Amino acid sequence: MRTRGFFSIAILGVFLIAIVVVAILTEQRNKASALFVPIYSPAAKIKFGLTSLVEAYEENQTIEVNLAGETHIQTHQSHPDFSILQGYLGEDLVALARTGDYESLVKLASAVSKMLPEESVKPRIPEPHSALELLGVADGIPYPKLCSKDAKIYVQILNSVGLSARIIEVQNHVLSEVFLPTEQTWAAIDPYWGCGLQKNSKPISAAEANKLLTTTDGSKPFDYCWEHDRFRTVVVNPVNRLIEGEVSRWNYWNYDNLDYWIVKAVSPDSPQLWIDRNKPSD
């Protein structure tokens, strides 16, 4: 009798624990859903609502901050993939990220620009979103170099040490921006070419580069190692959950989900999809 009573109590205990776990995950899911309301369209909210309780756990590892008046969302530095990424990179590169100063971050970008080979047996596109996958950490075979891949790797390295960084698209090119804690501003850094953007030795954002490009006379409105006209288009991705699994793939950077991209500047030469999204809604 005592055995049966103990067994019944154990079953009841497991049942109660299951109820508590489901309640906690549901609460986290509701919080995460509310988190995205200012950014996502109704279609994206519906997609979010259909995701699993497992994804609600993933959302709990996502942080939201307001930086320079803009909402920014990224994966928390405690995510286990980040520990693997740092171990793969080595302390010297991680130390460059941890400093948080502009010169060190440009040096890190230069190192990232050399990580992926020009050619690989893996396809150029489509590309994965995880830096671990891109670098071939599991099988030793990295993906071939591409600007968007370099930007993803760079952003995830910075996220792994708690720095806020995001993906930026310009004219037929992808780079990144990192929020400089000391200056309290976004700085555009290009990990494909391994350089940053500056005006009078001061780091500038992609949006500032666009403004200088369209308002400044002369052929060199700011310092950049490649083509200045790329910044006639500037589109920001404020949501950088770049290391989640297949369930969450819908809200990482991709052209199938444009609901959360922010178009900051376009020109007649910009891709039509950004020109259309920049038009005021009726």
TADA-V409681 format. One record per backbone hydrogen bond with DSSP energy under -0.5 kcal/mol. NH is the residue of the N-H (numbers start at 0). CO is the residue of the C=O. E is the energy in kcal/mol with one decimal. If there is no record, write none. Layout:
BEGIN
nh->NH co->CO e->E
nh->NH co->CO e->E
END
This chain:
BEGIN
nh->4 co->0 e->-2.7
nh->5 co->1 e->-2.7
nh->6 co->2 e->-2.4
nh->7 co->3 e->-2.2
nh->8 co->4 e->-2.2
nh->9 co->5 e->-2.4
nh->10 co->6 e->-2.2
nh->11 co->7 e->-2.3
nh->12 co->8 e->-2.5
nh->13 co->9 e->-2.4
nh->14 co->10 e->-2.3
nh->15 co->11 e->-2.4
nh->16 co->12 e->-2.3
nh->17 co->13 e->-2.3
nh->18 co->14 e->-2.0
nh->19 co->15 e->-2.2
nh->20 co->16 e->-2.6
nh->21 co->17 e->-2.4
nh->22 co->18 e->-2.2
nh->23 co->19 e->-2.4
nh->24 co->20 e->-2.6
nh->25 co->21 e->-2.5
nh->26 co->22 e->-2.2
nh->27 co->23 e->-2.4
nh->28 co->24 e->-2.3
nh->29 co->25 e->-2.3
nh->30 co->26 e->-2.3
nh->31 co->27 e->-2.7
nh->32 co->28 e->-2.6
nh->33 co->29 e->-2.3
nh->34 co->30 e->-1.9
nh->35 co->31 e->-1.2
nh->36 co->32 e->-0.5
nh->36 co->33 e->-0.9
nh->38 co->35 e->-1.4
nh->39 co->35 e->-2.6
nh->44 co->40 e->-2.1
nh->45 co->41 e->-2.1
nh->46 co->42 e->-1.9
nh->47 co->43 e->-2.3
nh->48 co->44 e->-2.4
nh->49 co->45 e->-1.2
nh->49 co->46 e->-0.5
nh->50 co->47 e->-1.3
nh->55 co->51 e->-1.1
nh->56 co->52 e->-1.3
nh->57 co->53 e->-1.5
nh->58 co->54 e->-2.4
nh->59 co->55 e->-1.1
nh->60 co->57 e->-1.7
nh->61 co->58 e->-2.1
nh->62 co->73 e->-2.8
nh->64 co->71 e->-2.6
nh->66 co->64 e->-0.6
nh->66 co->69 e->-3.1
nh->67 co->65 e->-0.5
nh->69 co->66 e->-1.6
nh->71 co->64 e->-2.7
nh->72 co->237 e->-2.9
nh->73 co->62 e->-1.9
nh->74 co->239 e->-1.1
nh->75 co->60 e->-4.3
nh->78 co->75 e->-1.9
nh->81 co->78 e->-1.5
nh->82 co->78 e->-0.7
nh->83 co->79 e->-1.4
nh->84 co->80 e->-2.4
nh->85 co->81 e->-2.5
nh->86 co->82 e->-2.1
nh->87 co->83 e->-2.0
nh->88 co->84 e->-2.1
nh->89 co->85 e->-2.3
nh->93 co->89 e->-1.8
nh->94 co->90 e->-2.7
nh->95 co->91 e->-1.3
nh->96 co->92 e->-1.5
nh->97 co->93 e->-2.3
nh->98 co->94 e->-1.4
nh->99 co->95 e->-0.7
nh->99 co->96 e->-0.7
nh->104 co->100 e->-2.0
nh->105 co->101 e->-2.0
nh->106 co->102 e->-1.9
nh->107 co->103 e->-2.2
nh->108 co->104 e->-1.9
nh->109 co->105 e->-2.2
nh->110 co->106 e->-1.8
nh->111 co->107 e->-2.5
nh->112 co->108 e->-2.0
nh->113 co->110 e->-1.2
nh->114 co->111 e->-1.8
nh->115 co->111 e->-0.6
nh->133 co->129 e->-2.6
nh->134 co->130 e->-2.5
nh->135 co->131 e->-0.5
nh->135 co->132 e->-0.9
nh->136 co->131 e->-2.3
nh->139 co->135 e->-2.5
nh->141 co->139 e->-0.6
nh->142 co->133 e->-2.6
nh->144 co->116 e->-3.2
nh->149 co->145 e->-2.4
nh->150 co->146 e->-2.2
nh->151 co->147 e->-2.0
nh->152 co->148 e->-2.4
nh->153 co->149 e->-2.5
nh->154 co->150 e->-2.6
nh->155 co->151 e->-2.2
nh->156 co->152 e->-2.0
nh->157 co->153 e->-2.0
nh->158 co->154 e->-2.7
nh->159 co->155 e->-1.8
nh->160 co->156 e->-0.6
nh->160 co->157 e->-1.1
nh->161 co->158 e->-1.5
nh->162 co->157 e->-2.3
nh->164 co->162 e->-0.5
nh->165 co->176 e->-2.7
nh->166 co->236 e->-0.6
nh->167 co->174 e->-2.4
nh->168 co->234 e->-2.9
nh->169 co->172 e->-2.8
nh->170 co->229 e->-3.4
nh->171 co->169 e->-0.9
nh->172 co->169 e->-1.0
nh->174 co->167 e->-2.7
nh->175 co->188 e->-1.7
nh->176 co->165 e->-2.2
nh->177 co->186 e->-2.3
nh->178 co->163 e->-2.9
nh->179 co->177 e->-0.7
nh->179 co->184 e->-2.9
nh->180 co->178 e->-0.7
nh->183 co->179 e->-2.1
nh->184 co->179 e->-0.9
nh->186 co->177 e->-2.4
nh->187 co->203 e->-2.9
nh->188 co->175 e->-2.6
nh->189 co->194 e->-3.5
nh->190 co->188 e->-0.8
nh->193 co->189 e->-1.9
nh->194 co->189 e->-1.7
nh->196 co->187 e->-1.8
nh->197 co->222 e->-1.8
nh->198 co->201 e->-2.5
nh->201 co->198 e->-1.0
nh->203 co->196 e->-1.6
nh->208 co->204 e->-2.0
nh->209 co->205 e->-2.2
nh->210 co->206 e->-2.0
nh->211 co->207 e->-2.5
nh->212 co->208 e->-2.4
nh->213 co->209 e->-1.9
nh->214 co->210 e->-1.1
nh->215 co->211 e->-2.0
nh->222 co->197 e->-3.4
nh->227 co->225 e->-0.5
nh->229 co->226 e->-1.3
nh->230 co->227 e->-2.0
nh->231 co->228 e->-1.7
nh->232 co->229 e->-1.1
nh->233 co->264 e->-2.6
nh->234 co->168 e->-2.6
nh->235 co->261 e->-3.1
nh->236 co->166 e->-2.1
nh->237 co->235 e->-0.7
nh->237 co->259 e->-0.7
nh->239 co->72 e->-3.2
nh->239 co->237 e->-0.6
nh->241 co->239 e->-1.4
nh->247 co->244 e->-0.9
nh->248 co->245 e->-1.3
nh->250 co->247 e->-1.9
nh->251 co->248 e->-1.6
nh->256 co->253 e->-1.1
nh->260 co->257 e->-1.2
nh->261 co->235 e->-3.0
nh->262 co->260 e->-0.6
nh->263 co->233 e->-2.6
nh->263 co->261 e->-0.6
nh->264 co->233 e->-1.8
nh->269 co->266 e->-2.0
nh->273 co->270 e->-1.0
nh->274 co->270 e->-1.8
nh->275 co->271 e->-2.8
nh->276 co->272 e->-1.6
nh->277 co->273 e->-1.4
nh->278 co->274 e->-0.6
nh->278 co->275 e->-0.9
END
